[in-house]
Amino acid sequence: MKRIVVKVGSHVLNENGNLARERISNLCQFIAKLRQKYEVILVSSGAVAAGYEKLKLDKNILSNKQALASLGQAYLMSVYQKKLALHDIIPAQILLNGDDFDSRKKTKHAKNVIEVLLKNRALPIINENDTTAIEELVFGDNDQLSAHVAYYFNANMLVILSDIDGYYDKNPQTDSFAKIKKIVHHIDESELILPCNPNGEFATGGIVTKLKAAKFLLEKNIKMFLASGFDLSDVESFLLNNIHKKGTLFKCE
Ligand code: ADP
């Protein structure tokens, strides 16, 4: 069975300061379908925003933000647990930091755990450990974390579900003539210095972190697919029926 990592962005998981329960339900149903064909690892953002639903702390203060991450992570997992139970899926939480990929021993240890979970049909749900992370050790965005997860945990593909349905030649939020790129073989350094433009107050990445993730994986000959997390029909048709409608596929030539 091929292994895929699915990363879902905070904007997809939250709506007006609350967890977007219907979208989370759709995501869980989608994951259940995917698991008939693939081994799936989920990388989920959204903890800080979920925490903010419970406690309105000023997230510009670092310790508040970390407190929100800790509150929100537990809350988010409880929602996943309920929604996944409808599909008989057991979630398992794994919190990682940049340094988990710095040492071969640590990475191997984490990989062994993932292997046990997948073998036993649990769903690993990974997030950055924002509560205790020290600045030098964090990825700061789950796009790059998920690229590392895909590479070090032997996935065939990373799927990023975002608030945008693909990679455009210009920022589609500000340029109505922007055109979607269907297949990308190469990412130029100049594309990595574009303004980040994350969409929404809880978004951290923007398009640049997605391109960095794609570049990292292209160098390792692993595919990445960027598609909408609001409407899962494109990603579903791509992964389950091999029909590429919308969404951007990053792959080597
Ligand atoms: P997520 O929360 O899913 O990680 P982000 O909001 O961080 O997503 O990043 C996606 C956003 O990046 C888009 O909504 C869009 O505003 C912005 N963006 C800027 N330039 C581009 C581009 N060339 N193609 C696609 N999105 C872009």
Boltz pocket constraint, residues with backbone or C-beta under 6 A from the ligand:
constraints:
  - pocket:
      binder: B
      contacts: [[A, 8], [A, 9], [A, 10], [A, 11], [A, 12], [A, 161], [A, 162], [A, 163], [A, 164], [A, 166], [A, 167], [A, 168], [A, 169], [A, 170], [A, 171], [A, 172], [A, 173], [A, 195], [A, 196], [A, 197], [A, 198], [A, 199], [A, 200], [A, 203], [A, 204], [A, 205], [A, 206], [A, 207]]
      max_distance: 6.0
